[in-house]
Amino acid sequence: MKSSYIMGLVGVATLSLAASAWAGVWTSYGQINNLDTSGDAYIVYMTTSTNPAACANTGQIEVYPSSAASEKELMNKTLLSAFLANRKVKLNISSTSCSASGYPTYYQVRVDYAQ
């Protein structure tokens, strides 16, 4: 029951985010190693070589700074649900923007349901 609820929440969040049109580069599906928050920034730690904006730092990916608060919250819930359900995710990484601390930024999330 609990797993069904979590996956339902993840599905709704993913579908809502997929409706947005963005220009970026998708990572391959990967496992989330850790999640962190700092103020209104959501930080994802996962192994990826995707860095289309050639940001100075790698090892983590931060939420796109100008995303609306409601979008950030929805992406954070999607990522947390996927992390707790041990699902792989892929992130759409900005091809033009790095975070203030020099990390790649993401603005769209997809969850792998086929695991």
C-alpha positions in Angstrom: 0.0 0.0 0.0 2.7 2.5 1.0 4.8 1.6 -2.1 1.8 2.1 -4.3 1.2 5.5 -2.8 4.8 6.6 -3.2 4.9 5.5 -6.8 1.6 7.2 -7.6 3.0 10.4 -6.2 6.2 10.0 -8.2 4.1 9.3 -11.4 2.0 12.5 -11.0 5.0 14.6 -10.3 6.9 13.2 -13.3 4.0 13.7 -15.6 3.5 17.3 -14.4 7.2 18.1 -15.0 7.3 16.4 -18.4 4.8 18.8 -19.7 7.3 21.7 -19.4 9.4 22.5 -22.5 13.0 22.9 -21.7 16.3 22.9 -23.6 19.0 20.8 -21.9 20.7 17.5 -21.8 19.3 14.4 -20.1 21.6 12.3 -17.9 21.3 8.6 -18.2 19.3 6.8 -15.6 21.3 6.5 -12.4 20.9 5.8 -8.7 20.6 8.8 -6.3 23.4 8.5 -3.8 22.2 11.3 -1.5 19.8 14.3 -1.3 20.4 17.5 0.5 18.7 20.9 1.0 20.2 24.3 1.6 17.6 27.1 1.8 15.5 26.7 -1.3 18.2 24.7 -3.1 17.7 21.0 -3.6 21.0 19.1 -4.2 21.2 15.7 -5.8 24.3 13.5 -5.5 24.5 10.9 -8.2 27.3 9.7 -10.5 27.0 11.4 -14.0 29.3 12.8 -16.5 26.7 15.1 -18.0 28.0 18.7 -17.7 26.8 20.5 -20.9 27.4 24.0 -19.5 31.0 23.0 -18.6 30.5 23.9 -14.9 33.6 24.1 -12.8 32.5 21.6 -10.2 30.9 18.1 -10.5 29.8 15.4 -8.1 26.4 17.0 -7.4 23.6 18.7 -9.3 21.6 21.6 -8.0 18.1 22.7 -8.8 17.9 25.4 -11.5 17.9 28.7 -9.5 15.1 30.5 -11.3 12.7 27.5 -11.1 9.4 28.5 -9.4 9.1 27.5 -5.8 6.2 25.1 -6.7 8.4 23.4 -9.4 11.3 23.1 -6.9 9.0 21.5 -4.3 7.5 19.1 -6.9 10.9 18.0 -8.1 12.1 17.6 -4.5 9.1 15.3 -3.7 9.7 13.3 -6.9 13.4 12.8 -6.1 12.7 12.0 -2.4 10.1 9.4 -3.4 12.4 7.8 -6.0 15.2 7.8 -3.5 13.1 6.1 -0.8 11.7 3.6 -3.4 15.2 2.8 -4.6 14.3 3.9 -8.2 16.8 5.3 -10.7 16.2 8.8 -12.1 17.5 10.9 -14.9 17.8 14.7 -14.8 17.5 17.3 -17.5 20.7 19.4 -17.0 20.9 23.0 -18.2 23.1 23.5 -21.1 23.6 27.2 -20.3 23.6 27.6 -16.5 25.7 26.6 -13.5 24.8 27.2 -9.9 26.3 30.0 -7.9 28.7 27.5 -6.4 29.7 26.2 -9.9 27.7 23.0 -10.2 25.4 21.8 -13.0 21.8 22.6 -12.5 18.7 20.5 -13.3 15.1 21.6 -14.0 13.3 18.4 -14.9 13.2 14.9 -13.4 12.2 11.5 -14.7 11.9 8.2 -12.7 12.6 4.8 -14.1 9.5 2.6 -13.4 10.9 -0.4 -15.3 13.3 -1.5 -12.6 
